[in-house]
């Protein structure tokens, strides 16, 4: 039996790698797609940022109800658990495609020692969970002013002299 191979003139090795990458992506997408609608779970995306006063985490959790969230702080570890449930109100045969992920998730974050664990707040708006972790007072930055070229008065009665203080360079 003869195997037919397509001839592509002026093909580069990079095109072969790109074709392999497309095939691998297709395999992994098919594998991930087979878990859709099952209880395989999902991992919500998170943004973490910091300013002078606090550390903030923002998680995308659309469709997760407040009663399905569990946020705990133990030993400098923040653990966020939740579940997005599949609504069975519609019959399964009416769906043409289900791309949203359902199931439970767990995210955990090790917090720095600079976080004040007593003042943690959490709020949810438009499917985004925001957790604000204030910093301890001693961890907040302090600004120190440096005086350069200041002058000082040295006086003896009416005959006072002004002495300039200069910084060494």
Buried (B, 14 or more C-beta within 10 A) or exposed (E): EEEEEEEEEEEEEEEEEEEEEEEEEEEEEEEEEEEBBEEEBBEBEBEEEEEEEBBBBBBEBEBBEEEBBEBEBEEEEBEBBBBBEBEEEEEEEEEEEEEEBBBBBEBEBEBEEBBBBEEBEBEBEEEBBBBBBBBBEEBEEEEEEEEEEEEEEEEEEEEEEEEEEEEEE
